[in-house]
C-alpha cells in the first residue's frame, strides 16, 4: 500500500477547489451545448408550453393553439398511420410505444414557414406531459407533411 501526503496551504486548497468547480461548470456547459440542438420534452402542461416547445425549434405560432383535441393512437399502424409512425421514428419519437392510448393533440398556425405559404399548421401529440409525436403540414388537398425540424427557420433545408 502506498501513502501519499502533501502539505497544502489554504491558498493552494482554495486554488484546487476553484479548478474543480471550474471543471465541473465547464463540463455542465459542454453537456448543455451538446443538447442545444435538442428540445426538452418535459412538462407540456398547456397550450402555452406547447407553443414554447415549437418556438424552441424556431417556429412562430399564435399564442394559443387553434385546436386542442384528444387523439387515440391506433393499436395497429397501417397505411397512412404507418407512414406517420415512420416520420416520427425519423425524429426520434417512439409512437409505437403509445399504441392504443389517448394523447392530446395541440394544433397551431405556423406564421413563419420558410416559403411564406399560409395555412401551414404544426401538430404536437402529448401523452401525460411528454411530446410523443409532431409534424408540420399543409392541410390543403395537395398538401404535405414533414418533421418538426425539416424546414425549421434557422436550419438547413432537408
URNORLIN-V160748 format. One record per backbone hydrogen bond with DSSP energy under -1.0 kcal/mol. NH is the residue of the N-H (numbers start at 1). CO is the residue of the C=O. E is the energy in kcal/mol with one decimal. If there is no record, write none. Layout:
BEGIN
nh=NH co=CO e=E
nh=NH co=CO e=E
END
This chain:
BEGIN
nh=13 co=9 e=-2.3
nh=14 co=10 e=-2.4
nh=15 co=11 e=-2.2
nh=16 co=12 e=-2.5
nh=17 co=13 e=-2.6
nh=18 co=14 e=-2.2
nh=19 co=15 e=-2.2
nh=20 co=16 e=-2.2
nh=21 co=17 e=-2.8
nh=22 co=18 e=-2.7
nh=23 co=19 e=-2.5
nh=24 co=20 e=-2.3
nh=25 co=21 e=-2.5
nh=26 co=22 e=-2.6
nh=27 co=23 e=-2.3
nh=28 co=24 e=-2.3
nh=29 co=25 e=-2.5
nh=30 co=26 e=-2.4
nh=31 co=27 e=-2.2
nh=32 co=28 e=-2.3
nh=33 co=29 e=-2.6
nh=34 co=30 e=-2.2
nh=35 co=31 e=-1.5
nh=36 co=33 e=-1.2
nh=38 co=35 e=-1.6
nh=44 co=129 e=-2.6
nh=45 co=43 e=-1.1
nh=50 co=46 e=-2.1
nh=51 co=47 e=-2.5
nh=52 co=48 e=-2.1
nh=53 co=49 e=-2.1
nh=54 co=50 e=-2.1
nh=55 co=51 e=-2.4
nh=56 co=52 e=-2.1
nh=58 co=55 e=-1.5
nh=59 co=54 e=-2.3
nh=66 co=107 e=-2.5
nh=67 co=107 e=-1.4
nh=69 co=105 e=-2.2
nh=71 co=103 e=-3.1
nh=73 co=101 e=-2.9
nh=81 co=78 e=-1.4
nh=83 co=79 e=-1.7
nh=84 co=80 e=-2.2
nh=85 co=81 e=-2.6
nh=86 co=82 e=-1.9
nh=87 co=83 e=-2.2
nh=88 co=84 e=-2.2
nh=89 co=85 e=-2.3
nh=90 co=86 e=-2.0
nh=92 co=89 e=-1.4
nh=93 co=88 e=-2.6
nh=97 co=94 e=-1.2
nh=98 co=95 e=-2.2
nh=99 co=96 e=-1.7
nh=100 co=73 e=-2.2
nh=101 co=98 e=-2.3
nh=103 co=71 e=-3.1
nh=104 co=126 e=-3.0
nh=105 co=69 e=-3.7
nh=106 co=124 e=-2.7
nh=107 co=67 e=-2.6
nh=108 co=122 e=-2.5
nh=110 co=120 e=-3.0
nh=111 co=60 e=-3.0
nh=116 co=113 e=-2.4
nh=121 co=137 e=-2.8
nh=122 co=108 e=-2.4
nh=123 co=135 e=-2.4
nh=124 co=106 e=-2.3
nh=125 co=133 e=-2.7
nh=126 co=104 e=-2.9
nh=127 co=130 e=-2.7
nh=130 co=127 e=-2.3
nh=132 co=125 e=-3.0
nh=133 co=125 e=-1.2
nh=135 co=123 e=-2.1
nh=136 co=146 e=-2.5
nh=137 co=121 e=-2.9
nh=138 co=144 e=-2.2
nh=143 co=140 e=-2.2
nh=146 co=136 e=-2.8
nh=155 co=152 e=-2.0
nh=158 co=150 e=-1.1
END
